[in-house]
Amino acid sequence: MTEQQMIAALNEMVATLSKRIGLEEDQGNREALEDAVSNLRQAIICLEDVD
């Protein structure tokens, strides 16, 4: 898997989790999903900076 493929996969995960945040009723679960999205976005930034 290339870096570009990893970035694309991470972006897809961000999109999927972002949709779930809107559907999640439990505040704790919603916060956990928001944290996961934030961490994935940080990973994407790190991968992009390597290039």
C-alpha positions as CSV (number, residue, x, y, z in Angstrom):
1,M,0.0,0.0,0.0
2,T,1.4,3.4,-1.0
3,E,1.2,6.5,1.1
4,Q,-1.4,7.9,-1.2
5,Q,-3.5,4.8,-0.8
6,M,-3.1,5.0,3.0
7,I,-4.2,8.6,3.0
8,A,-7.2,7.7,0.8
9,A,-8.2,4.9,3.2
10,L,-7.9,7.2,6.2
11,N,-10.0,9.9,4.5
12,E,-12.6,7.2,3.9
13,M,-12.6,6.3,7.6
14,V,-13.0,9.9,8.5
15,A,-16.0,10.2,6.2
16,T,-17.6,7.1,7.6
17,L,-17.0,8.0,11.3
18,S,-18.2,11.6,10.6
19,K,-21.5,10.1,9.4
20,R,-21.8,7.9,12.5
21,I,-21.3,11.0,14.7
22,G,-24.5,12.5,13.3
23,L,-26.4,9.3,14.0
24,E,-25.0,8.5,17.5
25,E,-27.4,9.4,20.3
26,D,-25.1,8.5,23.2
27,Q,-22.9,11.5,24.1
28,G,-20.0,9.4,25.3
29,N,-20.0,7.4,22.1
30,R,-20.2,10.6,20.0
31,E,-17.2,12.1,21.8
32,A,-15.2,8.9,21.3
33,L,-16.0,9.0,17.5
34,E,-15.0,12.7,17.4
35,D,-11.7,11.8,19.1
36,A,-11.2,9.0,16.6
37,V,-11.8,11.4,13.7
38,S,-9.4,13.9,15.2
39,N,-6.7,11.3,15.5
40,L,-7.2,10.0,11.9
41,R,-7.0,13.6,10.6
42,Q,-3.7,14.1,12.5
43,A,-2.4,10.8,11.0
44,I,-3.3,12.1,7.5
45,I,-1.5,15.4,8.2
46,C,1.6,13.4,9.3
47,L,1.5,11.2,6.2
48,E,1.1,14.3,3.9
49,D,4.0,16.0,5.6
50,V,6.3,13.1,4.8
51,D,6.0,13.8,1.1
